[in-house]
Every structure is written in structure tokens, then in C-alpha cells.
């Protein structure tokens, strides 16, 4: 059965990933996905809910809904259009589902009803991954992202207003075609103001069949500048991640257990609602259990504490 194969690949029956759509309509100039996977194609809502119900019946307690641009889920469905918020409400209602997540969001397609869903659904975890890619309006325009630095920060404010304790994650590309030092400084500014819990940072490199190639955008930032900007931003992000994690020290957080820590089998590892890794000493296997941990220390990568 397809569901069983997927869960075996995950090596756990506690967390599962469910694909809800394929493709993307945005044609960002650095991305090949629209050419390889085509236009956005969403699965019927009822089919997704049924698959999730089967997974929960087989022991899954956390489900992550997947889509290249998940915020635009359902726009071509017949006989009527659906929305990501509608899907989240339907899946969240499944008995026995403790935690629900979704990735990845495109800032151009975030809708106010999504923030309402975070507020309304106790099992929709307060974690949002929505890549900015750059903080420079001119670079964003060349990337064809469809929003500005200011609009992105409005969405950050809306997310935190709806869910003050939300964990924000981002993606950033440095050294994209034509990026100047001033452009890079605007990206640093966006990072400082957003204060991502975590961010995935990449150096731009050309990919065949992307609009950047077919439209002749020059890969004109030197390798040295790309490396410097990437390493500097990664170093800053590690510091910010550490500071954000240290804010959890003294708090009691709820953890969904994933089993033994990879580095120390005497410890148990899991994640809190904001998707931060939590490691605690334990004399037994806590895989698949919800348990509380009092956080005693933190690094940029994980939280450490004792069972409560």
C-alpha cells in the first residue's frame, strides 16, 4: 500500500508527510520547478482528508501537508475552488491528530484566513516557513517574486499579531544576478527585523532551463562576494537562532517524541510546537508520546532540558 511505503521510508509511524499539490505558477527566475513539474495541480480535498484519516488510524499523530506553493492550494479544483485554510480546518478535525503542519508558503499567496486558522485550530502548530529570498526590491523584481521588502514585513507583522509565539523560518539566496553590496545590506536588514527562528541560506548558482538562463540574466556576482555574504549571513543567523532558543530557557514546552537522540542514546529527542528540536534525559523510549520538558539551556540548534 502506498501509505505504508511512505511511513516506512520515514522510519516512524508517528509523523507523516502528505503531498497535497504539485507544480507552481510563479516562474521565479532562479527556479526550474514550473518547467519540470508544470502548473499547479491540487488533489481533491476529500482525497487528502481520507489519506490523513488512514494515516492517523495507522498511528500517525503529526501530519505535514506538502506543496511547492501550498498557499495557492485548490485554485483549479472542480466543481469548486478550495483554499488552504479550508483544507487545514478539514484535516485538523480528524480524531486522534495531535499536530498539523504545512510547507512551503509563498508570500504573494498568503491570505488573512490562514492566520485565522492558526488562531482557531489548537492542533495547527505555530510554525510558518515562508521564504523571502532577498530583502532588496530590485533583486526581488529580477527574481519575479511578486512582493516588496515592505510587503514581506507586513506579513511578518500579521503572522506575529495572530500568533505571538509563532516560529518563523525563511529561505535566502545571496549573490543573485545583479545583487550589489547595497542590495545585500537590505537582505541583512530584513533578517534583522524578521528575526527568523531558522533560515536556510544559499549562494546563487545557475540552473539549466530557468528563466534567468533563458532571459540572459548575468551571473555577475563574484564567487568571493557570494561566499562572504553567505558565510556572514549564516554566522548572523546562528547567533539569532541561539538568542531565540535561549528565550525558551526556564519555560516548560510540550514535545512530541521522535525517539533516541542521534548523538546520545540516553537522551530522547522531539520537537515542540514551533518545530524546535528538544533533547532531554530519559530512562525510557518516548517515541510517539507527548511530554513536557523544562528547558535548562539552549544552543543555536536545539533546546535541552529535563522531563517534567
Helices and strands as residue ranges (DSSP letters): H 2-10, E 15-19, E 21-22, H 33-37, E 41-42, H 45-57, E 62-66, G 70-72, H 84-92, E 99-103, E 105-106, G 107-109, H 112-120, E 127-131, H 137-143, H 149-162, E 167-174, H 181-194, E 198-203, H 211-214, H 223-246, E 252-260, E 267-271, E 277-281, E 290-298, E 303-307
